[in-house]
Amino acid sequence: MSEFKGGSSLTDMEVDEIFDCAFVSVSKKIASLNLKRETDGDLRRDNSYTGSVFTKGKFNSLVVCEISSDVYEHIIYVMNGGTPASDDEKLLYINEYINIVCGCALSNISNKIGGASRLTVPVFLDKGETIGEEDRKSKNVVLYYETDIGVIRVSVYY
């Protein structure tokens, strides 16, 4: 269990379920993407995009999203109304996707533990880059999803 200010706590299973529900439901709703949960699988780093967002407040965490190129492009294409996006727009759309999904999860966590937390602005790295180990916390859950077009791996460090 993770303890939070005020004595509230969440189990690893609760954190897993909250983020899983957020990714599955939000991805379906805003990106027409059906995520199928699988055991952790292969995600080629050179063919994926990595984004991260911190949560700060009563629930402190680092959420790292690794998205295969085809899924990344699909999310942006659907969010942009089915039209291609410029490079600047792509970054705005993918950041908004991460913001909405993580915001949904964080809202549910805040309701469960009885306190507020905030998201930082999502940051996406260049293709093939990874997040440094110094920001990762000791506890984590990993969510791995397959779709018809690619994969998403989400790691929540808290």
ZISUL-V116635 format. One record per pair of residues at least 24 apart in sequence whose ideal C-beta (glycine too) atoms are under 8 Angstrom apart, sorted by the first residue. I is the first residue (numbers start at 1). J is the second residue. Records with the same first field share a line. If there is no record, write none. Layout:
I->J + J
This chain:
2->139 + 158
4->58 + 59 + 113 + 115
5->58 + 115
6->58 + 113 + 114 + 115
8->58 + 112 + 113 + 114 + 115
9->113
10->59 + 109 + 112 + 113
12->139 + 141
14->112
15->109 + 141 + 156 + 158
16->141 + 143
18->105 + 108 + 109 + 112
19->63 + 105 + 141 + 143 + 154 + 156
20->143
21->105 + 108
22->101 + 102 + 104 + 105 + 108
23->101 + 105 + 143 + 145 + 152 + 154
24->145
25->104
26->97 + 100 + 101 + 104
27->75 + 101 + 152
30->78 + 79 + 97 + 100
31->74 + 75 + 78 + 79 + 97
32->78
33->71 + 74 + 75 + 78 + 147
34->147 + 148
35->145 + 146 + 147 + 152
36->145 + 146 + 147
37->143 + 144 + 145
38->144 + 145 + 146
39->144
40->142 + 144 + 153
41->144 + 146 + 151
42->151
43->68 + 151 + 153
44->68
45->128 + 130
46->127 + 128
47->127
48->72 + 127 + 128
49->94 + 124 + 125 + 127
50->124 + 125 + 129 + 130 + 131
51->94 + 95 + 98 + 122 + 123 + 124 + 125
52->122 + 123 + 131 + 135
53->98 + 99 + 102 + 119 + 120 + 121 + 122 + 123
54->119 + 120 + 135
55->102 + 106 + 117 + 118 + 119 + 120
56->117 + 118 + 120
57->110 + 115 + 116 + 117 + 118
58->110 + 113 + 114 + 115 + 116 + 117
59->106 + 109 + 110 + 113 + 115 + 117 + 158
60->117 + 137 + 158
61->137 + 156 + 157 + 158
62->131 + 135 + 136 + 137 + 156 + 157 + 158
63->98 + 102 + 154 + 155 + 156 + 157
64->131 + 154 + 155 + 156 + 157
65->98 + 152 + 153 + 154
66->152 + 153 + 154 + 155
67->94 + 150 + 151 + 152
68->149 + 150 + 151 + 152
69->127 + 150
70->149 + 150
71->147 + 149 + 150 + 151 + 152
72->150
74->149 + 150
91->124
94->122 + 124
95->121 + 122 + 124
98->122
